[in-house]
Amino acid sequence: MNNFYLPLMSDNIDRGDINSLIEFLQQDPIPKLTNGPKVVEFENAWGQWLGTKYNLMLNSGASANELTMLALDYIYEDGEIIIPPLTWISDISSVLFTKFTPVFCDINLKNFSFDIETLKSLITPKTRAIFLTHVLGINGLTQELLNLCEEKNILLIEDVCESHGTTFKGKKVGSYGFASNFSFYFAHHMSTIEGGIICTNDNHFYQVCRALRSHGMTREMTDNDFKNKITKENPDLNKDFIFLRPSHNFRSTELNAVLGLSQLKKLDDNNSKRVSNFDYFIQNLDKNKYITDIEIE
């Protein structure tokens, strides 16, 4: 037993996924490989699966975290973003890269999300958003948290990088907040090798994210009214090279999107297997040594 080894992930990408890539690359003429129509196809398929109107594929879940905060940094005043200490570092660094101030809120041990009473005590007039993490496939939402965000007019940002397909009240998490971030890293529920996506129902936020995904170029926007407004405000600049602000290249590729389209077809079935595995695991843990009283409905 001392030599027993269980890898984090070994077979998330299977032969069928590889065959879809081979088929795509064997086209004549050679298809476009940079960000193009397959990326758009995946974004639309993902939005249909999740239930969000605007979806933007990126090169990682960490990029989704950072781009979300950069877009909020462009749109809103400075202030505070409440974040949990139990999360991935990119949730924290994405706030540090902006003018916002991170405020840590401790978690509860039922769903590893915010301790709601502590959260209430941390909200101030400077609070702009609550950046929630759905940890290890477990839903972090409660109705009390949603009501609190609505009452206080505070944006809810959902990090769903570990919880693709998790639901709350019959609706997928990631479709509740102002915006949500997913990761398609190789060890997650589905993989594009590296990859991520931002999801929202807010068009203005989406348009800003589109520009900031590609160095800040306004020509990446699909809202012509928004784009033309920026062009008219900058008559001395070439309309194809107007930048909202300095940004990064967060774009994905057609190859990642082809993998994503193949993987998405299997996501729900794979999630069922994950649930069965988790149930078996949690039921066989020693309750005297480990936390097992977790809200997993």
C-alpha positions in Angstrom: 0.0 0.0 0.0 2.9 2.3 0.6 3.8 2.2 -3.1 0.2 2.9 -4.3 0.1 5.8 -6.7 -3.1 7.5 -8.1 -2.4 10.1 -10.7 -4.3 13.4 -10.8 -5.4 12.7 -14.4 -4.3 10.3 -17.1 -7.0 9.9 -19.7 -9.2 13.0 -19.8 -8.3 13.4 -23.5 -9.1 10.2 -25.4 -8.5 8.8 -28.9 -11.8 10.2 -30.1 -10.7 13.7 -29.2 -7.4 13.2 -30.9 -9.2 11.9 -34.0 -11.3 15.0 -34.1 -8.1 17.0 -34.2 -6.6 14.9 -36.9 -9.8 15.2 -39.0 -9.7 19.0 -38.6 -6.0 19.3 -39.6 -6.4 17.0 -42.6 -8.7 19.5 -44.4 -7.5 20.8 -47.7 -6.8 23.7 -47.8 -5.3 23.8 -44.3 -7.8 25.5 -42.0 -7.1 28.6 -40.0 -5.5 27.7 -36.7 -5.6 30.9 -34.8 -8.7 32.3 -33.0 -11.5 31.8 -35.6 -14.8 30.1 -36.4 -14.2 27.0 -34.3 -13.6 29.2 -31.3 -17.0 30.9 -32.0 -18.6 27.6 -32.4 -17.4 26.4 -29.1 -18.4 29.6 -27.4 -21.9 29.2 -28.7 -22.1 25.5 -27.7 -20.8 26.3 -24.3 -23.4 29.1 -23.8 -26.2 26.7 -24.8 -25.0 24.1 -22.3 -24.5 26.6 -19.5 -27.4 29.0 -20.2 -25.5 32.3 -20.7 -25.8 34.7 -23.5 -22.2 35.9 -24.0 -19.2 33.6 -23.8 -15.6 34.3 -24.5 -13.0 31.5 -24.9 -9.5 32.2 -23.5 -6.2 30.5 -23.2 -6.6 29.5 -19.5 -8.9 29.7 -16.5 -6.4 32.0 -14.9 -6.7 34.4 -17.9 -10.5 34.3 -17.4 -9.9 35.4 -13.8 -7.6 38.2 -14.8 -9.6 39.4 -17.8 -12.7 39.6 -15.6 -11.0 41.8 -13.1 -9.4 44.0 -15.9 -12.8 44.5 -17.5 -14.4 45.5 -14.1 -11.4 47.7 -13.6 -12.2 49.5 -16.9 -15.9 49.8 -16.2 -16.2 50.5 -12.5 -14.7 52.7 -9.8 -12.0 51.5 -7.6 -13.1 49.7 -4.5 -12.9 46.4 -2.7 -13.3 42.8 -4.0 -14.2 40.2 -1.4 -12.4 36.9 -2.0 -12.0 33.6 -0.1 -8.7 32.3 1.2 -9.6 28.8 -0.1 -9.1 29.4 -3.9 -6.5 29.3 -6.6 -3.9 32.0 -6.6 -5.1 33.5 -9.9 -8.3 34.7 -8.2 -6.2 36.7 -5.8 -3.5 37.9 -8.2 -6.3 39.0 -10.7 -7.5 41.5 -8.1 -4.0 42.6 -7.2 -3.3 43.4 -10.9 -6.1 46.1 -10.8 -6.9 49.1 -8.7 -9.2 47.1 -6.5 -8.3 46.1 -3.0 -8.7 42.4 -2.1 -10.6 41.6 1.2 -10.4 38.1 2.5 -13.5 36.4 4.0 -13.2 33.1 5.8 -15.1 30.0 4.7 -17.6 27.6 6.3 -17.0 23.9 6.4 -20.3 22.8 4.8 -19.7 23.9 1.3 -16.3 25.6 1.6 -17.8 28.9 0.4 -18.0 32.2 2.4 -19.0 32.2 6.0 -22.1 34.3 5.5 -22.0 36.2 8.8 -18.4 37.1 8.3 -19.2 38.1 4.7 -21.9 40.5 5.9 -19.5 42.1 8.4 -16.9 42.8 5.6 -19.3 44.6 3.2 -18.7 48.3 3.0 -19.7 51.2 0.7 -16.5 50.4 -1.2 -17.4 46.7 -2.0 -17.8 46.4 -5.7 -17.9 42.6 -6.1 -17.9 39.3 -4.3 -15.6 36.8 -6.0 -16.9 33.3 -5.0 -15.1 30.0 -5.7 -17.1 26.8 -6.1 -14.5 24.4 -4.6 -14.0 20.8 -5.8 -17.3 20.4 -7.6 -19.3 21.7 -4.6 -21.9 24.4 -5.0 -20.9 27.5 -3.1 -24.2 29.5 -3.6 -27.0 30.0 -1.1 -30.2 32.0 -1.5 -29.0 34.2 1.3 -25.8 35.1 -0.6 -27.8 35.9 -3.8 -30.2 38.0 -1.8 -27.4 39.8 -0.1 -25.8 40.7 -3.5 -29.1 42.0 -4.8 -29.9 44.0 -1.7 -26.5 45.6 -1.5 -26.2 46.1 -5.3 -22.9 44.1 -5.3 -21.7 42.1 -8.3 -21.3 38.4 -7.9 -18.4 36.8 -9.8 -18.3 33.0 -9.9 -15.1 31.0 -10.2 -16.4 27.7 -11.5 -13.0 26.3 -12.6 -13.4 23.2 -10.5 -17.2 22.7 -10.7 -18.4 22.4 -14.3 -22.0 21.2 -14.2 -22.6 21.7 -10.5 -26.2 23.0 -9.9 -28.0 25.1 -7.4 -31.8 24.8 -7.4 -31.7 23.0 -10.7 -29.7 25.6 -12.5 -26.0 25.4 -13.3 -23.6 27.4 -11.2 -21.8 30.0 -13.4 -25.2 31.2 -14.7 -26.2 33.1 -11.5 -23.5 35.8 -11.3 -22.8 38.9 -13.2 -19.9 36.9 -14.7 -18.4 33.5 -14.3 -15.0 31.9 -15.1 -14.3 28.3 -16.1 -11.0 26.4 -16.7 -10.3 23.7 -19.2 -7.0 22.6 -17.8 -6.1 19.0 -18.4 -7.2 17.7 -15.0 -10.6 19.4 -14.9 -14.0 18.1 -15.8 -13.3 18.7 -19.5 -10.1 19.8 -21.2 -8.8 21.8 -24.1 -5.3 21.1 -22.7 -5.1 24.7 -21.6 -8.1 26.9 -21.8 -10.8 28.9 -20.1 -13.9 30.9 -20.7 -15.8 34.0 -19.4 -19.6 33.8 -19.3 -22.0 36.7 -18.8 -25.4 38.1 -19.8 -24.1 41.7 -19.8 -23.3 42.9 -23.3 -21.3 45.9 -22.2 -19.0 43.8 -20.0 -18.7 41.3 -22.8 -17.6 43.9 -25.3 -15.0 45.2 -23.0 -13.7 41.7 -22.5 -13.6 41.1 -26.2 -11.3 44.1 -26.7 -9.1 43.3 -23.7 -8.7 39.7 -24.8 -6.8 40.9 -27.8 -4.4 43.6 -26.5 -7.3 46.0 -25.9 -8.2 46.5 -29.6 -11.7 47.9 -30.1 -12.0 46.3 -33.6 -12.6 43.0 -31.7 -15.9 44.3 -30.4 -19.1 43.0 -32.1 -21.3 45.9 -30.8 -21.0 48.5 -33.6 -22.6 51.3 -31.6 -20.0 50.9 -28.8 -17.2 50.5 -31.4 -18.3 53.6 -33.4 -18.6 55.7 -30.2 -15.0 55.0 -29.4 -13.9 55.7 -33.0 -15.7 59.1 -32.9 -14.0 60.0 -29.7 -10.6 59.4 -31.3 -10.9 60.9 -34.8 -7.1 61.2 -35.2 -6.5 57.5 -34.8 -6.8 54.6 -37.3 -10.1 52.9 -36.4 -8.4 49.5 -36.8 -5.8 50.3 -34.2 -7.6 52.0 -31.3 -6.9 50.4 -27.9 -9.3 50.8 -24.9 -6.3 50.4 -22.6 -3.1 48.4 -22.4 -4.0 44.7 -22.1 -2.7 41.2 -22.9 -3.2 38.5 -25.5 -5.6 36.0 -23.9 -6.8 34.5 -27.1 -7.3 30.7 -27.7 -6.8 28.7 -30.9 -8.9 26.7 -33.2 -7.2 23.5 -32.0 -8.2 24.1 -28.4 -11.8 24.8 -29.6 -11.9 21.6 -31.6 -10.9 19.7 -28.5 -13.5 21.6 -26.5 -16.3 20.7 -28.9 -15.4 17.0 -28.7 -15.0 17.1 -24.9 -18.3 19.0 -24.3 -20.3 16.1 -25.7 -19.0 13.8 -22.9 -19.1 16.3 -20.1 -22.5 15.3 -18.5 -21.7 11.6 -18.7 -18.3 12.1 -17.1 -19.8 14.2 -14.4 -22.2 11.4 -13.5 -19.1 9.1 -13.0 -17.4 11.8 -10.9 -20.5 12.0 -8.6 -20.5 8.3 -8.1 -16.8 8.2 -7.3 -17.1 11.1 -4.9 -20.1 9.5 -3.1 -18.1 6.3 -2.7 -15.0 8.3 -1.5 -16.9 10.4 1.1 -18.9 7.5 2.5 -15.7 5.5 3.2 -13.8 8.3 4.9 -13.3 8.0 8.7 -15.7 10.6 10.1 -13.6 10.9 13.2 -10.6 12.1 11.2 -12.0 14.0 8.2 -14.7 16.5 7.3 -17.5 14.5 5.7 -20.6 16.5 6.6 -20.6 18.4 3.3 -23.5 19.9 1.5 -23.4 17.9 -1.8 -27.1 17.8 -2.9 
